[in-house]
């Protein structure tokens, strides 16, 4: 997977093992596995600490008590995945508590969740409160169905997208590569948006820094290298 990512232009990857009732999360195990994989694969791409955080009761309370346990590189950004079965009624409250605790939730692949596709106004409200949005590159390409692809376009037109991620799970069906998605976004929405969503914004998350404003100098397509998430 790392070889595929590197060949496609990826320089940095956030490893995101699941943190949910089925897969108990261990920061120590994650750090150990990252070190092992990096030692075997070399320095390209660089692997960063993270998790795929599910909004379970236990997870939420533990994250509020230990914010850096789940965040990317133990800093301030938290990748949050919603259940395909339901959206908790107290989601607004949970996200507000995360923000108050210094965590910035990044809602992952809302275009692939039928409940969130029916709540674009809620996504807009969450983003105005300080949350961020991440969509999957393959969704742009139609590999998650027409509804997901159309919703990606809707989110882009409403300026509700902050990141495009690979959501890599294997080497065949969900590989960790984003070159095709990068080219599509650049053609359809412009080089600046492609660089912002797959280079500048992810770099800020890795460093625990505020996202750069649109139109930041250096947001062009120099060298065709960009940062990407691996979920």
C-alpha positions as a LaTeX table, in Angstrom:
\begin{tabular}{lrrr}
\hline
Residue & $x$ (\AA) & $y$ (\AA) & $z$ (\AA) \\
\hline
Unk1 & 0.00 & 0.00 & 0.00 \\
Unk2 & 2.82 & 2.42 & 0.81 \\
Unk3 & 4.50 & 1.68 & $-2.51$ \\
Unk4 & 1.25 & 2.39 & $-4.36$ \\
Unk5 & 0.77 & 5.63 & $-2.46$ \\
Unk6 & 4.31 & 6.81 & $-3.12$ \\
Unk7 & 4.08 & 5.94 & $-6.82$ \\
Unk8 & 0.89 & 8.01 & $-7.06$ \\
Unk9 & 2.60 & 11.08 & $-5.57$ \\
Unk10 & 1.67 & 10.82 & $-1.91$ \\
Unk11 & 4.26 & 12.25 & 0.48 \\
Unk12 & 2.46 & 11.88 & 3.82 \\
Unk13 & $-0.16$ & 9.47 & 5.14 \\
Unk14 & $-2.23$ & 9.55 & 8.31 \\
Unk15 & $-2.77$ & 5.98 & 9.49 \\
Unk16 & $-6.29$ & 5.70 & 10.88 \\
Unk17 & $-7.12$ & 2.40 & 12.58 \\
Unk18 & $-10.70$ & 2.22 & 13.75 \\
Unk19 & $-11.62$ & 3.35 & 17.25 \\
Unk20 & $-15.02$ & 1.86 & 17.96 \\
Unk21 & $-16.68$ & $-0.76$ & 20.20 \\
Unk22 & $-15.56$ & $-3.54$ & 17.86 \\
Unk23 & $-11.94$ & $-2.39$ & 17.65 \\
Unk24 & $-10.64$ & $-1.08$ & 21.00 \\
Unk25 & $-8.10$ & 1.67 & 20.38 \\
Unk26 & $-4.57$ & 1.50 & 21.78 \\
Unk27 & $-2.28$ & 4.50 & 21.15 \\
Unk28 & 0.73 & 2.43 & 22.18 \\
Unk29 & $-0.09$ & $-0.29$ & 19.65 \\
Unk30 & $-0.64$ & 2.29 & 16.90 \\
Unk31 & 2.71 & 3.97 & 17.58 \\
Unk32 & 4.44 & 0.58 & 17.57 \\
Unk33 & 2.84 & $-0.52$ & 14.30 \\
Unk34 & 3.68 & 2.77 & 12.60 \\
Unk35 & 7.31 & 2.41 & 13.65 \\
Unk36 & 7.41 & $-1.17$ & 12.36 \\
Unk37 & 5.86 & $-0.31$ & 9.00 \\
Unk38 & 8.04 & 2.77 & 8.55 \\
Unk39 & 11.16 & 0.73 & 9.30 \\
Unk40 & 10.16 & $-1.84$ & 6.69 \\
Unk41 & 9.00 & 0.59 & 4.00 \\
Unk42 & 11.47 & 3.45 & 4.34 \\
Unk43 & 10.80 & 7.17 & 4.58 \\
Unk44 & 8.41 & 7.64 & 1.66 \\
Unk45 & 5.65 & 8.31 & 2.32 \\
Unk46 & 5.89 & 9.53 & 5.90 \\
Unk47 & 3.32 & 7.90 & 8.22 \\
Unk48 & 1.51 & 9.93 & 10.86 \\
Unk49 & $-0.52$ & 8.91 & 13.90 \\
Unk50 & $-4.30$ & 9.09 & 13.86 \\
Unk51 & $-7.51$ & 7.07 & 14.14 \\
Unk52 & $-10.95$ & 6.64 & 12.63 \\
Unk53 & $-13.04$ & 7.89 & 15.55 \\
Unk54 & $-16.62$ & 6.64 & 15.93 \\
Unk55 & $-19.12$ & 8.58 & 18.03 \\
Unk56 & $-19.85$ & 5.91 & 20.61 \\
Unk57 & $-20.70$ & 6.83 & 24.21 \\
Unk58 & $-17.42$ & 5.49 & 25.64 \\
Unk59 & $-15.32$ & 7.00 & 22.88 \\
Unk60 & $-16.82$ & 10.43 & 23.33 \\
Unk61 & $-16.26$ & 10.53 & 27.08 \\
Unk62 & $-12.71$ & 9.22 & 26.78 \\
Unk63 & $-11.83$ & 11.72 & 24.04 \\
Unk64 & $-13.14$ & 14.60 & 26.14 \\
Unk65 & $-11.00$ & 13.40 & 29.05 \\
Unk66 & $-7.93$ & 12.67 & 26.88 \\
Unk67 & $-8.18$ & 14.77 & 23.69 \\
Unk68 & $-4.73$ & 14.05 & 22.26 \\
Unk69 & $-5.25$ & 10.29 & 22.54 \\
Unk70 & $-7.29$ & 10.24 & 19.31 \\
Unk71 & $-6.20$ & 13.30 & 17.36 \\
Unk72 & $-3.88$ & 13.40 & 14.34 \\
Unk73 & $-0.27$ & 13.46 & 15.58 \\
Unk74 & $-1.69$ & 14.02 & 19.10 \\
Unk75 & $-2.51$ & 17.61 & 18.18 \\
Unk76 & $-5.92$ & 19.20 & 17.57 \\
Unk77 & $-7.66$ & 17.57 & 14.59 \\
Unk78 & $-9.97$ & 14.58 & 15.07 \\
Unk79 & $-11.26$ & 12.42 & 12.20 \\
Unk80 & $-14.90$ & 11.56 & 13.02 \\
Unk81 & $-16.91$ & 8.88 & 11.22 \\
Unk82 & $-20.69$ & 8.61 & 11.63 \\
Unk83 & $-22.59$ & 5.36 & 11.73 \\
Unk84 & $-24.45$ & 4.27 & 8.61 \\
Unk85 & $-27.41$ & 3.36 & 10.84 \\
Unk86 & $-28.22$ & 6.65 & 12.57 \\
Unk87 & $-27.02$ & 10.13 & 13.46 \\
Unk88 & $-27.14$ & 10.72 & 17.25 \\
Unk89 & $-29.72$ & 13.31 & 18.29 \\
Unk90 & $-27.14$ & 15.05 & 20.46 \\
Unk91 & $-24.55$ & 15.33 & 17.67 \\
Unk92 & $-24.56$ & 19.13 & 17.84 \\
Unk93 & $-23.79$ & 19.01 & 21.55 \\
Unk94 & $-21.03$ & 16.41 & 21.11 \\
Unk95 & $-19.29$ & 18.40 & 18.39 \\
Unk96 & $-19.56$ & 21.59 & 20.41 \\
Unk97 & $-17.98$ & 19.85 & 23.41 \\
Unk98 & $-15.14$ & 18.60 & 21.24 \\
Unk99 & $-14.51$ & 22.11 & 19.96 \\
Unk100 & $-14.62$ & 23.52 & 23.50 \\
Unk101 & $-12.04$ & 20.89 & 24.53 \\
Unk102 & $-9.65$ & 22.06 & 21.80 \\
Unk103 & $-10.41$ & 19.32 & 19.25 \\
Unk104 & $-11.45$ & 20.21 & 15.71 \\
Unk105 & $-13.72$ & 17.48 & 14.32 \\
Unk106 & $-13.24$ & 16.49 & 10.68 \\
Unk107 & $-16.39$ & 14.73 & 9.47 \\
Unk108 & $-15.24$ & 11.95 & 7.15 \\
Unk109 & $-16.94$ & 10.89 & 3.89 \\
Unk110 & $-20.41$ & 12.39 & 4.51 \\
Unk111 & $-21.16$ & 11.71 & 0.82 \\
Unk112 & $-21.12$ & 7.97 & 1.55 \\
Unk113 & $-23.61$ & 8.22 & 4.44 \\
Unk114 & $-27.24$ & 8.34 & 3.32 \\
Unk115 & $-28.32$ & 10.03 & 6.54 \\
Unk116 & $-25.79$ & 12.83 & 6.12 \\
Unk117 & $-26.67$ & 13.21 & 2.43 \\
Unk118 & $-30.14$ & 14.15 & 3.65 \\
Unk119 & $-28.74$ & 16.66 & 6.15 \\
Unk120 & $-26.65$ & 19.04 & 4.14 \\
Unk121 & $-27.98$ & 21.93 & 6.23 \\
Unk122 & $-26.67$ & 20.20 & 9.37 \\
Unk123 & $-23.26$ & 19.80 & 7.70 \\
Unk124 & $-23.33$ & 23.51 & 6.89 \\
Unk125 & $-24.23$ & 24.34 & 10.51 \\
Unk126 & $-21.46$ & 22.14 & 11.90 \\
Unk127 & $-18.93$ & 23.74 & 9.60 \\
Unk128 & $-19.99$ & 27.27 & 10.57 \\
Unk129 & $-19.42$ & 26.23 & 14.18 \\
Unk130 & $-15.84$ & 25.15 & 13.40 \\
Unk131 & $-16.01$ & 21.55 & 12.18 \\
Unk132 & $-14.41$ & 20.52 & 8.90 \\
Unk133 & $-15.41$ & 18.14 & 6.08 \\
Unk134 & $-13.44$ & 15.41 & 4.32 \\
Unk135 & $-14.65$ & 13.45 & 1.30 \\
Unk136 & $-13.23$ & 10.37 & $-0.41$ \\
Unk137 & $-11.38$ & 10.77 & $-3.68$ \\
Unk138 & $-12.99$ & 7.71 & $-5.24$ \\
Unk139 & $-16.42$ & 9.24 & $-4.59$ \\
Unk140 & $-15.59$ & 11.95 & $-7.13$ \\
Unk141 & $-14.79$ & 9.21 & $-9.62$ \\
Unk142 & $-18.16$ & 7.49 & $-9.18$ \\
Unk143 & $-16.78$ & 4.43 & $-7.41$ \\
Unk144 & $-19.18$ & 4.88 & $-4.48$ \\
Unk145 & $-22.19$ & 5.39 & $-6.72$ \\
Unk146 & $-23.89$ & 8.28 & $-8.48$ \\
Unk147 & $-25.51$ & 9.68 & $-5.33$ \\
Unk148 & $-22.12$ & 9.98 & $-3.61$ \\
Unk149 & $-20.56$ & 11.60 & $-6.68$ \\
Unk150 & $-23.40$ & 14.10 & $-7.00$ \\
Unk151 & $-23.22$ & 14.93 & $-3.30$ \\
Unk152 & $-19.48$ & 15.62 & $-3.63$ \\
Unk153 & $-20.28$ & 18.16 & $-6.32$ \\
Unk154 & $-23.00$ & 19.71 & $-4.15$ \\
Unk155 & $-20.59$ & 20.05 & $-1.23$ \\
Unk156 & $-17.94$ & 21.58 & $-3.47$ \\
Unk157 & $-20.41$ & 24.11 & $-4.89$ \\
Unk158 & $-21.48$ & 25.03 & $-1.36$ \\
Unk159 & $-17.82$ & 25.37 & $-0.31$ \\
Unk160 & $-18.18$ & 22.68 & 2.35 \\
Unk161 & $-15.15$ & 20.53 & 1.50 \\
Unk162 & $-11.83$ & 20.92 & 3.31 \\
Unk163 & $-10.03$ & 17.68 & 2.43 \\
Unk164 & $-10.07$ & 14.90 & $-0.15$ \\
Unk165 & $-8.81$ & 11.57 & 1.24 \\
Unk166 & $-7.89$ & 8.19 & $-0.20$ \\
Unk167 & $-9.66$ & 6.05 & 2.42 \\
Unk168 & $-7.15$ & 3.35 & 1.56 \\
Unk169 & $-7.89$ & $-0.12$ & 2.87 \\
Unk170 & $-6.09$ & $-2.50$ & 0.51 \\
Unk171 & $-4.09$ & $-2.67$ & $-2.72$ \\
Unk172 & $-6.91$ & $-3.62$ & $-5.09$ \\
Unk173 & $-10.41$ & $-2.38$ & $-4.28$ \\
Unk174 & $-9.61$ & 0.65 & $-2.08$ \\
Unk175 & $-5.97$ & 1.53 & $-2.77$ \\
Unk176 & $-4.31$ & 4.51 & $-1.05$ \\
Unk177 & $-3.88$ & 6.69 & $-4.11$ \\
Unk178 & $-5.34$ & 10.03 & $-5.11$ \\
Unk179 & $-3.72$ & 10.97 & $-8.41$ \\
Unk180 & $-6.91$ & 10.44 & $-10.46$ \\
Unk181 & $-9.02$ & 12.36 & $-7.96$ \\
Unk182 & $-6.47$ & 15.18 & $-7.88$ \\
Unk183 & $-6.58$ & 15.51 & $-11.66$ \\
Unk184 & $-10.39$ & 15.44 & $-11.69$ \\
Unk185 & $-10.70$ & 18.11 & $-9.00$ \\
Unk186 & $-8.11$ & 20.27 & $-10.76$ \\
Unk187 & $-9.96$ & 20.01 & $-14.08$ \\
Unk188 & $-13.44$ & 20.53 & $-12.65$ \\
Unk189 & $-12.83$ & 23.07 & $-9.89$ \\
Unk190 & $-9.35$ & 24.43 & $-10.57$ \\
Unk191 & $-5.74$ & 23.85 & $-9.56$ \\
Unk192 & $-6.10$ & 26.05 & $-6.48$ \\
Unk193 & $-8.89$ & 23.94 & $-5.01$ \\
Unk194 & $-7.04$ & 20.70 & $-5.77$ \\
Unk195 & $-3.92$ & 21.96 & $-4.02$ \\
Unk196 & $-5.90$ & 23.33 & $-1.07$ \\
Unk197 & $-7.83$ & 20.08 & $-0.50$ \\
Unk198 & $-4.96$ & 17.65 & $-1.03$ \\
Unk199 & $-1.86$ & 19.61 & $-0.08$ \\
Unk200 & $-2.18$ & 22.77 & 2.01 \\
Unk201 & $-5.04$ & 21.82 & 4.32 \\
Unk202 & $-3.78$ & 18.29 & 5.08 \\
Unk203 & $-0.31$ & 19.70 & 5.76 \\
Unk204 & $-1.84$ & 22.06 & 8.31 \\
Unk205 & $-3.61$ & 19.16 & 10.02 \\
Unk206 & $-0.40$ & 17.14 & 10.23 \\
Unk207 & 1.32 & 20.12 & 11.83 \\
Unk208 & $-1.59$ & 20.99 & 14.11 \\
Unk209 & $-1.86$ & 24.44 & 12.51 \\
Unk210 & $-4.87$ & 26.52 & 11.37 \\
Unk211 & $-5.95$ & 25.87 & 7.81 \\
Unk212 & $-4.57$ & 28.40 & 5.32 \\
Unk213 & $-7.06$ & 30.72 & 3.69 \\
Unk214 & $-8.08$ & 30.09 & 0.09 \\
Unk215 & $-5.75$ & 31.78 & $-2.35$ \\
Unk216 & $-2.69$ & 31.44 & $-0.11$ \\
Unk217 & 0.54 & 31.97 & $-2.09$ \\
Unk218 & 2.14 & 28.67 & $-2.99$ \\
Unk219 & $-1.16$ & 26.87 & $-3.38$ \\
Unk220 & $-0.49$ & 26.08 & $-7.02$ \\
Unk221 & 0.44 & 22.76 & $-8.54$ \\
Unk222 & 4.22 & 22.97 & $-8.25$ \\
Unk223 & 5.90 & 19.61 & $-8.71$ \\
Unk224 & 2.57 & 17.74 & $-8.62$ \\
Unk225 & 3.29 & 16.70 & $-5.04$ \\
Unk226 & 0.65 & 16.92 & $-2.36$ \\
Unk227 & $-0.24$ & 15.66 & 1.10 \\
Unk228 & $-3.02$ & 13.17 & 1.49 \\
Unk229 & $-4.91$ & 11.30 & 4.14 \\
Unk230 & $-5.00$ & 7.54 & 4.36 \\
Unk231 & $-8.03$ & 6.37 & 6.31 \\
\hline
\end{tabular}
